[in-house]
């Protein structure tokens, strides 16, 4: 048997007996074999695709300790708890520890008693830590470096962490130790930046599909968005855990309070809240069932909670990458999940204004506008959402059959002629007025303002009586959202034409709009909640979850660190009657079988 074969055999043994899986998924085996052989790797794999195993198993199999660099101090404890439950010697080292605890863990590291050590980047870069790592490297006791959330190195992204720019020190000082950089969010431009800044030019790239087929995408036009959100939560997500994203801190708190008044368990989270409150709310979300976290983007990156059943947006995200990353926090366990968003063209106006008025460089603003435009293309599309989303990441994908546009193809009408009238009216009135005034002109309504400016005499006066005011407002919102009209904030939000309007005005381009429709009220029966899998006796599944919750609370660990819903689902379906049968359930390794096997069998037999 060659060295590579022995490594793979050891990896498969760890996969089965530690983590409870009989085979690797997708590109996992290729990545593991490459890193076991000492190679560097850049891994792009969607959230829930199994990135963690790509460095956890090589850390267990290779000699020495695997060092995992993670930007999220608050989540390290839960990640380490899950590993310890599986029988892996793991620890974390960050500023949350007391000096005594930190010294104890450093001692375990130097003594060779750890398979994995999670480290915050600022701790890794201290002289003390680098010196300790060099001692281990000299004795060939460093298994690998894993750089998680590698997109944090990108200065153009909203998750930028300055410390990540200094991680090139790993290549300079530990050239013989394999490095694996991992992310679920990186367009081609960001990949180049990761490779350059982390000095991974010789790394093998593993780029898997960005598709998350278990997530259903639904985007609706804002029409009393709070009520729309509440309908979505009550009709489709009753009792489920999820995240509601808002753009501002004030809106986060107001929305959380309102949802609480409606009888939901909702908690606010944003950077302006006291540190202890943020920590307490995050712990409740991770360790309790059915919590709705209302948050800004300060919450979420690296959330390991696998049973997040929905992610909702009450405001437009800042980019298509942000949308993909935020919605990707749903359904990490592979079970059905929803990504729901309510948006309006005013959201686009606000985002563009924030970009224009920021103190960022012109290059940054240019990139931010391009990324916002890509997101507008996604929310505006009348085709498959998934096809449009994945195309942004350079991936071709057929219509998915699991987004709103596929399930309920939108009804559209040719608004080309009306759009030309709107653009002409903006131009003929001097590009100095907002949409309301221009609509008055189009509809021939003699308001005091129209009379004052004598706009009843312009050629576009009264040429738009075929549409009502609401439809004209829809059309103007879409002209703004698609970039054919811009808003001049210096002149009281006046509408002005952009170069993108020229093809439409010339007749070289068409302009389609959705018909105005109310969002259909969906029956709860149309989509069964994913945390109650079809065909399972609810009493057994509920008893398994209740047992897990009690055990996790007693051990002060998140429930998913004991077992994920997917494992409990499989137990409830298979109804194993012996330890041998239970051992064949995915997610049950040797340690968990020994610790919990008898309890699980007792619950199954009693149901």
C-alpha positions in Angstrom: 0.0 0.0 0.0 1.4 3.4 -1.0 1.6 6.3 1.4 -1.3 8.0 -0.4 -3.4 4.9 -0.1 -2.6 4.6 3.6 -3.5 8.3 4.1 -6.9 7.8 2.3 -7.6 4.7 4.4 -6.9 6.6 7.6 -9.1 9.5 6.3 -12.0 7.1 5.5 -11.6 5.5 9.0 -11.9 9.0 10.7 -14.8 9.9 8.5 -16.8 6.9 9.5 -15.7 6.3 13.1 -15.3 9.9 14.3 -17.9 11.8 12.2 -20.3 8.9 11.4 -20.3 9.2 7.5 -19.6 6.2 5.2 -18.4 8.3 2.2 -17.2 11.7 1.3 -19.4 14.2 -0.6 -18.6 16.0 -3.8 -15.0 17.2 -3.9 -14.3 16.5 -0.2 -12.2 13.4 -0.9 -10.0 15.2 -3.6 -9.4 18.1 -1.2 -8.5 15.8 1.7 -6.2 13.6 -0.3 -4.4 16.7 -1.7 -3.9 18.3 1.7 -2.9 14.9 3.3 -0.2 14.8 0.6 1.1 18.2 1.8 -0.4 20.4 -0.9 -1.9 23.9 -0.5 -5.5 24.4 -1.5 -8.1 27.0 -2.2 -11.6 25.6 -1.6 -14.8 27.3 -2.7 -17.7 25.3 -1.5 -21.2 26.4 -0.6 -22.3 26.8 3.0 -23.5 23.4 4.2 -21.3 21.7 1.6 -18.9 20.2 4.1 -15.9 22.6 4.1 -15.0 21.9 7.7 -14.3 18.2 7.1 -11.8 19.2 4.4 -9.4 20.5 7.1 -10.7 18.6 10.2 -9.9 15.1 8.8 -6.4 16.0 7.6 -5.7 17.6 11.0 -6.7 14.3 12.6 -4.8 12.1 10.2 -1.6 14.1 9.7 1.1 14.3 12.4 0.7 17.3 14.8 -2.0 19.9 15.3 -4.2 21.6 12.7 -4.4 25.4 13.2 -7.7 26.9 12.1 -7.8 30.7 11.7 -11.3 32.0 12.2 -12.5 35.6 12.5 -15.4 34.7 14.7 -14.5 34.4 18.4 -18.0 33.9 19.6 -18.5 30.8 17.5 -15.3 29.0 18.2 -16.6 27.6 21.4 -19.6 25.9 19.7 -17.4 24.6 16.9 -15.0 23.1 19.5 -17.9 21.7 21.5 -19.2 19.8 18.4 -15.7 18.3 17.8 -15.3 17.3 21.4 -18.7 15.5 21.3 -17.3 13.5 18.4 -14.2 12.6 20.4 -11.8 15.0 18.7 -9.2 16.8 20.9 -10.0 20.4 20.0 -9.6 23.8 21.7 -9.8 27.5 20.9 -7.5 30.3 21.8 -8.8 33.9 21.7 -9.3 37.0 23.8 -12.4 35.5 25.6 -10.2 33.2 27.7 -8.7 34.1 31.0 -4.9 34.2 31.1 -4.8 30.9 33.1 -7.0 29.1 30.5 -5.0 30.5 27.7 -1.7 29.3 29.2 -3.3 25.8 29.8 -4.3 25.5 26.2 -0.9 26.7 25.0 0.6 24.0 27.2 -1.7 21.4 25.6 -0.7 22.6 22.1 3.0 22.4 22.9 2.6 19.0 24.5 1.0 17.6 21.3 -2.4 16.8 22.9 -4.6 18.7 20.4 -5.8 17.6 17.0 -7.2 21.0 16.2 -6.7 24.5 17.6 -9.0 27.4 16.5 -7.3 30.8 16.7 -8.5 34.3 16.1 -6.2 36.0 13.4 -5.1 38.7 15.9 -4.0 36.1 18.4 -2.2 34.1 15.7 -0.2 37.2 14.7 1.2 37.8 18.1 4.9 37.2 18.7 4.2 34.7 21.4 1.9 32.6 19.2 4.2 32.7 16.2 7.1 31.6 18.4 5.1 28.7 19.7 4.1 27.6 16.2 7.8 27.8 15.1 8.7 25.4 17.9 6.1 23.0 16.6 7.1 23.4 13.0 10.8 22.6 13.9 9.6 19.3 15.3 7.2 18.6 12.4 4.2 18.9 14.7 2.1 21.3 12.6 -0.5 19.3 10.6 -1.8 22.3 8.5 -3.1 25.8 8.6 -6.7 26.3 7.6 -7.8 29.9 6.8 -11.6 29.9 7.2 -13.8 32.6 5.7 -10.9 33.5 3.3 -12.9 36.1 1.6 -12.3 38.3 4.6 -9.0 39.2 2.9 -10.8 41.1 0.2 -10.8 44.9 0.8 -13.8 45.2 -1.5 -16.1 43.0 0.5 -18.2 43.9 3.5 -16.6 41.2 5.6 -13.1 42.6 5.2 -10.8 41.9 8.2 -7.5 43.9 8.1 -5.7 41.1 10.1 -6.3 38.7 7.2 -3.9 40.8 5.0 -1.1 39.7 7.4 -1.7 36.0 7.0 0.8 35.9 4.2 3.2 35.4 7.1 2.2 31.7 7.1 3.8 31.2 3.7 6.9 33.2 4.7 7.6 31.4 8.0 6.0 28.0 7.6 6.5 27.2 3.9 6.6 23.5 4.5 3.2 23.4 6.3 0.2 22.9 4.0 -2.3 25.7 3.9 -6.0 25.4 3.0 -8.1 28.6 2.4 -11.8 28.1 2.4 -14.8 30.3 1.6 -18.4 30.0 0.5 -18.5 33.4 -1.1 -16.1 34.5 -3.8 -16.7 35.7 -7.3 -13.8 35.4 -9.8 -12.4 38.8 -8.8 -12.3 37.9 -5.1 -10.6 34.5 -5.8 -7.8 36.3 -7.5 -7.5 38.6 -4.5 -7.4 35.7 -2.1 -4.7 33.9 -4.0 -2.6 37.1 -4.3 -2.8 38.3 -0.7 -2.5 34.9 0.9 0.3 33.9 -1.5 -1.5 30.8 -2.7 -0.3 31.0 -6.3 0.8 27.4 -6.2 -2.4 26.2 -4.5 -4.7 23.8 -6.2 -8.2 25.3 -6.6 -11.3 23.3 -5.8 -14.3 25.1 -7.1 -17.6 23.3 -6.6 -21.1 24.3 -7.6 -22.4 27.3 -5.7 -25.9 25.9 -5.9 -27.9 25.3 -2.7 -30.7 23.3 -4.2 -32.6 22.9 -0.9 -33.1 26.7 -0.6 -36.2 28.1 -2.2 -35.7 31.8 -3.3 -38.7 34.1 -3.2 -38.5 37.9 -3.7 -41.6 40.1 -3.4 -42.4 43.7 -4.1 -42.8 45.7 -0.9 -46.5 46.2 0.0 -46.7 46.7 3.8 -43.5 44.7 4.3 -44.1 44.0 8.0 -47.4 42.3 7.2 -45.9 40.4 4.4 -43.1 39.1 6.7 -45.6 38.1 9.3 -47.7 36.2 6.8 -44.5 34.4 5.6 -43.5 33.5 9.1 -46.9 32.3 10.3 -47.9 30.5 7.1 -44.6 28.8 6.3 -42.2 29.0 9.3 -44.3 28.5 12.4 -41.9 27.5 15.2 -38.8 27.5 13.1 -35.5 29.3 13.7 -34.5 31.9 11.2 -32.8 35.3 10.6 -34.5 38.6 9.5 -32.0 41.1 8.1 -32.6 44.8 8.2 -30.4 47.6 7.0 -30.5 49.9 10.0 -30.1 49.3 13.8 -33.3 51.3 14.5 -35.3 49.1 12.1 -33.8 45.9 13.7 -35.0 47.0 17.1 -38.4 48.1 15.9 -39.0 44.9 13.9 -37.9 42.7 16.8 -40.3 44.5 19.1 -43.1 44.2 16.7 -42.6 40.5 16.0 -42.5 39.9 19.8 -45.9 41.8 20.1 -47.2 39.4 17.4 -46.4 36.4 19.6 -43.0 35.3 18.1 -39.8 34.8 20.0 -37.7 37.5 18.3 -34.4 39.0 19.4 -32.5 42.1 18.1 -28.8 42.0 17.2 -26.6 44.8 15.9 -23.2 46.3 16.7 -24.7 49.1 18.7 -26.2 46.8 21.4 -24.2 46.2 24.6 -21.6 43.4 24.2 -23.2 41.2 26.9 -26.7 41.5 25.3 -25.3 40.6 21.8 -23.6 37.6 23.3 -26.7 36.5 25.2 -28.9 36.8 22.2 -26.5 34.9 20.0 -26.3 32.1 22.6 -30.1 31.8 22.7 -30.3 31.7 18.9 -27.7 28.9 18.7 -28.9 26.9 21.7 -32.7 27.2 21.6 -35.2 26.1 19.0 -37.6 28.5 17.2 -35.7 31.8 17.8 -36.1 34.6 15.2 -33.0 36.8 15.1 -33.6 40.2 13.7 -30.2 41.6 12.8 -28.0 43.8 10.7 -25.2 42.1 8.8 -23.1 42.4 12.0 -24.7 39.0 12.7 -24.2 35.8 10.7 -20.9 35.1 9.2 -19.8 31.7 10.2 -23.0 30.8 11.9 -22.8 27.0 12.3 -26.4 26.5 13.4 -27.5 23.9 10.8 -31.3 24.1 11.3 -31.9 27.7 10.3 -35.0 27.2 8.3 -35.3 30.7 6.7 -33.4 33.9 6.1 -35.6 36.9 5.3 -34.6 40.4 4.1 -36.7 43.4 4.9 -34.2 45.6 3.0 -32.1 45.1 -0.1 -28.6 43.6 0.7 -25.6 45.6 -0.5 -24.5 43.1 -3.2 -25.3 39.8 -4.8 -22.3 38.3 -2.8 -23.9 39.5 0.4 -27.2 38.2 -0.6 -25.7 34.8 -1.4 -23.8 34.6 1.8 -26.6 35.8 4.0 -29.2 33.4 2.5 -26.7 30.6 2.6 -27.0 30.6 6.4 -30.3 28.8 5.9 -30.6 25.0 5.5 -27.0 24.0 6.3 -28.3 20.6 7.3 -29.5 19.9 3.7 -33.2 20.0 4.6 -35.6 22.4 2.9 -35.2 26.1 3.7 -36.4 29.5 2.4 -34.8 32.7 1.4 -37.5 35.4 1.4 -37.0 39.1 0.6 -39.3 42.1 0.3 -37.8 44.9 -1.8 -38.7 48.2 -3.4 -36.9 50.5 -5.9 -36.5 53.0 -3.0 -34.1 50.5 -1.5 -31.9 50.8 -4.6 -32.0 54.6 -4.4 -30.9 54.5 -0.8 -28.1 52.1 -1.5 -26.8 54.1 -4.4 -27.0 57.3 -2.3 -25.0 55.6 0.5 -22.4 54.6 -2.0 -22.2 58.1 -3.6 -22.0 59.9 -0.3 -19.4 57.5 1.3 -15.8 58.6 1.8 -14.5 55.5 -0.1 -12.3 55.8 -3.1 -13.7 56.2 -6.6 -12.5 52.6 -7.4 -14.4 51.2 -4.4 -17.5 53.2 -5.3 -17.3 51.9 -8.9 -17.1 48.3 -7.7 -19.9 48.8 -5.2 -22.2 50.2 -7.8 -21.5 47.3 -10.1 -22.3 44.8 -7.4 -25.5 46.6 -6.5 -26.5 46.5 -10.2 -25.9 42.8 -10.3 -28.3 42.4 -7.3 -30.9 44.6 -9.0 -30.7 42.3 -12.0 -31.5 39.4 -9.7 -34.5 40.9 -8.0 -35.8 42.3 -11.3 -35.5 39.1 -13.4 -38.6 37.4 -14.6 -36.6 34.3 -15.2 -35.2 31.7 -12.8 -33.7 33.3 -9.7 -31.1 30.5 -9.3 -30.0 30.7 -12.9 -29.4 34.4 -12.5 -27.7 34.1 -9.1 -25.3 31.3 -10.1 -24.4 33.1 -13.4 -22.9 35.9 -11.3 -20.4 33.4 -10.0 -19.6 32.1 -13.5 -21.8 29.0 -13.3 -24.4 27.9 -15.8 -27.5 26.4 -14.3 -30.9 25.5 -15.9 -34.2 26.7 -14.5 -34.4 25.2 -11.0 -38.1 24.7 -10.4 -37.7 25.8 -6.8 -37.9 29.6 -6.9 -40.9 31.9 -7.1 -40.4 32.7 -10.8 -40.2 29.0 -11.7 -43.1 27.9 -9.4 -45.3 30.9 -10.4 -44.1 32.4 -13.6 -44.7 36.1 -13.4 -47.2 37.8 -15.7 -45.6 40.7 -17.6 -46.7 43.4 -20.0 -44.8 45.3 -22.6 -44.2 48.7 -21.0 -41.7 49.9 -23.7 -43.9 52.7 -25.1 -45.0 53.9 -21.6 -41.3 53.9 -20.5 -40.4 56.0 -23.5 -43.1 58.5 -22.5 -41.8 58.6 -18.9 -38.3 59.3 -20.0 -39.4 61.9 -22.5 -41.5 63.6 -19.8 -38.5 63.7 -17.5 -36.4 65.3 -20.3 -39.2 67.8 -21.4 -39.7 69.1 -17.9 -36.0 69.9 -17.5 -34.8 67.0 -15.4 -35.5 69.0 -12.3 -38.5 67.2 -10.7 -39.3 64.0 -8.9 -41.6 61.2 -10.0 -44.8 62.6 -8.5 -44.6 65.8 -10.5 -43.7 64.1 -13.8 -46.6 61.7 -13.3 -48.9 64.7 -12.9 -47.7 66.0 -16.3 -48.1 62.6 -18.0 -51.6 62.2 -16.7 -52.5 65.8 -17.6 -53.4 66.8 -14.1 -53.2 70.5 -13.5 -51.8 70.8 -10.0 -50.6 74.2 -8.7 -47.0 73.0 -9.3 -47.7 72.1 -12.9 -49.4 75.4 -13.5 -46.5 77.3 -11.8 -44.0 75.7 -14.2 -46.4 75.9 -17.2 -45.8 72.2 -17.8 -49.3 71.9 -19.3 -47.7 73.4 -22.4 -44.9 70.8 -22.9 -45.4 68.1 -25.5 -45.7 65.3 -23.0 -48.6 66.8 -21.0 -51.5 64.4 -20.9 -49.9 61.7 -23.0 -50.0 59.1 -20.2 -53.7 58.8 -19.3 -53.7 55.1 -20.2 -52.0 54.2 -16.8 -53.2 54.9 -13.3 -50.9 56.6 -10.8 -49.9 53.4 -9.0 -48.8 51.8 -12.3 -46.8 54.9 -13.3 -45.1 54.8 -9.9 -44.2 51.1 -10.5 -42.7 52.0 -13.8 -40.7 54.9 -12.5 -39.4 52.7 -9.7 -38.2 50.2 -12.2 -36.6 52.8 -14.5 -34.6 53.9 -11.4 -33.8 50.4 -10.3 -32.6 49.4 -13.7 -30.4 52.5 -14.0 -32.2 54.3 -16.8 -33.0 57.1 -14.5 -30.9 58.5 -11.6 -31.8 60.7 -8.7 -30.0 64.0 -8.3 -29.8 64.4 -4.5 -28.3 67.8 -4.8 -31.4 69.1 -6.6 -34.2 67.8 -4.3 -34.2 64.3 -5.6 -34.8 65.3 -9.2 -34.9 62.6 -11.8 -32.3 62.7 -14.6 -31.7 60.5 -17.6 -28.6 58.2 -17.8 -26.8 56.8 -20.8 -28.7 53.5 -20.3 -31.9 55.3 -21.4 -30.7 55.9 -24.9 -31.3 52.4 -26.4 -34.9 52.4 -25.1 -35.6 56.0 -26.4 -34.2 55.0 -29.8 -36.5 52.0 -29.9 -33.6 49.5 -29.8 -34.6 48.0 -26.5 -37.8 46.7 -24.9 -39.0 47.2 -21.3 -41.2 44.6 -19.7 -42.9 45.0 -16.3 -44.7 42.6 -14.0 -48.4 43.1 -13.7 -49.3 44.5 -10.3 -50.4 41.6 -8.2 -50.8 40.9 -4.5 -48.5 38.3 -3.0 -50.6 35.1 -2.8 -51.5 33.9 0.6 -50.1 30.4 0.8 -51.7 27.6 2.7 -49.5 25.9 5.3 -50.2 22.7 3.5 -48.4 23.8 0.4 -45.0 23.4 1.9 -44.5 21.2 5.0 -42.1 22.7 7.6 -38.7 21.2 7.1 -38.2 20.4 10.8 -41.1 18.0 10.7 -40.0 15.7 7.8 -42.7 14.0 5.8 -43.6 10.5 6.6 -42.3 10.5 10.1 -44.4 9.9 13.2 -44.3 13.3 14.8 -44.2 11.9 18.3 -40.9 10.1 17.7 -39.2 13.0 15.9 -40.5 15.4 18.6 -39.3 13.1 21.4 -35.9 12.9 19.8 -35.6 16.7 19.6 -36.9 17.2 23.1 -34.3 14.7 24.4 -31.5 16.4 22.5 -32.6 19.9 23.8 -32.5 18.7 27.4 -29.2 17.0 27.0 -27.6 20.1 25.3 -29.0 22.4 28.0 -27.5 20.2 30.7 -24.1 20.2 29.0 -24.3 23.9 28.0 -23.7 23.2 24.4 -25.8 23.9 21.3 -28.3 21.1 20.4 -26.7 20.6 16.9 -23.4 19.7 18.7 -25.2 16.6 20.0 -27.0 15.6 16.7 -28.2 17.6 13.8 -31.9 17.4 12.7 -30.8 15.4 9.6 -29.5 12.6 11.9 -32.6 12.6 14.1 -34.7 12.6 10.9 -32.9 9.5 9.7 -33.3 7.8 13.1 -37.0 8.5 13.1 -37.4 7.1 9.5 -35.2 4.0 10.1 -36.3 3.2 13.6 -33.1 1.2 14.4 -33.6 -1.6 17.0 -29.9 -2.3 17.8 -26.6 -0.5 18.3 -25.4 -2.1 15.0 -28.4 -0.6 13.1 -27.9 2.7 14.9 -24.3 2.8 13.9 -25.3 2.9 10.2 -27.1 6.3 10.7 -25.2 9.2 9.2 -23.7 11.5 11.8 -23.2 8.9 14.5 -19.6 8.1 15.1 -18.1 5.7 17.7 -18.0 8.3 20.5 -21.6 9.3 20.1 -22.7 5.7 19.7 -21.1 4.8 23.0 -22.4 7.9 24.7 -26.0 8.1 23.5 -26.8 4.8 21.7 -28.7 3.2 24.5 -30.8 6.4 25.2 -31.7 6.7 21.5 -32.8 3.1 21.3 -34.9 3.5 24.3 -36.7 6.5 22.8 -37.2 4.6 19.5 -38.6 1.5 21.2 -41.0 3.5 23.4 -42.5 5.3 20.4 
